[in-house]
Amino acid sequence: MPRSRDSITIVRLRYIDTRRGLRLVTADICKEETLEVVERKFDDLSSKSLAKVLEEVGLALIDIDIVEEYEGKMEEAKRYIQGKNDRKVLAAVLKVEPDYFITGDGDFHEKEIEEKVDMIKSRELLEKIR
């Protein structure tokens, strides 16, 4: 089962959103994992309540652009990371070419990957955009 720490957010600051000053982007697999984790964590709820929770999470994701087309970068991603889902995430990062790649997943913190993309901690990003 996916763990919530696996959810990755890719931030690209080049495309300015006038309301927030930044654009949040994530790979489709991250959205799927997020919904799976929420469903698992709230499985004690009635089906009606669970549906409401999933609806709210879906609404929270509306402002995040989902990258679904990254197949052209999968071969490159395979050279740097092992896990199937991690490869999808890295392929999306390589496709989008974000200003900052935010992840808590230690699998991405390898020298070869860090040379390809600029990783930043969420705390550091918040300091930059304040």
C-alpha positions in Angstrom: 0.0 0.0 0.0 1.3 3.5 -0.8 2.4 5.6 2.2 1.4 9.3 2.5 5.0 10.3 2.6 5.3 9.1 -1.0 3.1 11.8 -2.3 5.3 14.2 -4.3 4.6 17.8 -5.3 6.5 19.4 -8.1 6.5 23.1 -8.1 7.2 25.2 -11.1 7.5 28.9 -10.4 8.1 30.0 -14.0 4.3 29.9 -14.7 2.9 32.6 -12.4 -0.6 32.2 -11.1 -1.7 35.7 -10.2 -3.8 34.5 -7.3 -1.0 32.5 -5.5 2.3 33.5 -7.3 3.2 29.9 -8.1 1.9 26.8 -9.9 1.7 23.4 -8.2 2.2 20.4 -10.4 2.2 16.7 -9.5 2.4 13.3 -11.3 -0.9 11.4 -11.8 0.4 8.6 -9.7 0.7 11.0 -6.7 -2.9 12.0 -7.0 -3.9 8.3 -7.2 -1.7 7.4 -4.1 -3.2 10.4 -2.2 -6.7 9.2 -2.8 -5.8 5.6 -1.9 -4.2 6.7 1.4 -7.2 8.9 2.3 -9.6 6.1 1.6 -7.5 3.6 3.7 -7.1 6.0 6.6 -10.9 6.8 6.7 -12.2 3.3 6.0 -14.0 3.3 9.3 -16.4 5.9 8.1 -19.8 5.2 6.6 -19.8 5.1 2.8 -21.6 8.5 2.7 -19.0 10.1 5.0 -16.1 8.5 3.1 -17.5 9.8 -0.2 -17.6 13.3 1.4 -14.0 13.1 2.6 -12.9 11.9 -0.9 -14.9 14.8 -2.5 -13.2 17.3 -0.2 -9.7 15.9 -1.1 -10.6 16.0 -4.8 -11.6 19.7 -4.3 -8.3 20.4 -2.6 -6.5 18.9 -5.6 -8.3 21.2 -8.1 -5.6 23.8 -7.9 -2.8 21.3 -8.6 -2.0 20.6 -12.2 -1.8 16.8 -12.9 0.9 15.6 -15.3 -0.3 12.6 -17.2 1.9 12.6 -20.3 5.5 11.7 -19.4 6.1 8.5 -21.3 8.9 10.1 -23.3 10.9 10.5 -20.1 10.4 7.0 -18.6 13.6 5.5 -20.2 15.6 8.4 -18.7 14.0 8.0 -15.3 14.8 4.2 -15.3 18.5 5.2 -15.3 18.2 7.0 -12.0 15.6 5.3 -9.9 14.2 1.8 -9.3 10.6 1.8 -8.2 7.9 1.8 -10.9 5.9 4.6 -9.3 9.1 6.6 -8.4 10.0 6.3 -12.1 6.7 7.8 -13.1 7.2 10.7 -10.7 10.8 11.3 -11.9 9.6 11.1 -15.5 7.0 13.7 -14.8 9.7 15.9 -13.1 11.9 15.6 -16.1 9.1 16.4 -18.5 7.9 19.5 -16.5 11.4 20.7 -15.7 10.3 22.5 -12.5 12.2 25.2 -10.8 11.9 23.1 -7.6 11.1 19.5 -6.9 9.7 18.9 -3.4 9.8 15.4 -2.0 10.1 13.7 1.3 11.0 10.4 -0.3 14.7 9.6 0.3 14.8 7.5 -2.9 15.0 10.7 -4.9 17.9 12.2 -2.9 20.6 10.5 -4.9 23.5 12.5 -6.4 22.6 11.7 -10.0 19.0 12.9 -9.6 20.0 16.0 -7.6 22.2 16.9 -10.5 19.2 16.7 -12.9 16.7 18.6 -10.9 16.7 21.3 -8.2 15.3 19.7 -5.0 14.1 21.8 -2.1 12.6 21.2 1.2 9.0 22.5 1.7 10.2 24.7 4.5 12.8 26.3 2.2 10.2 26.9 -0.5 7.8 28.6 1.9 10.6 30.9 3.0 11.3 31.8 -0.7 7.7 32.6 -1.5 6.9 34.6 1.6 
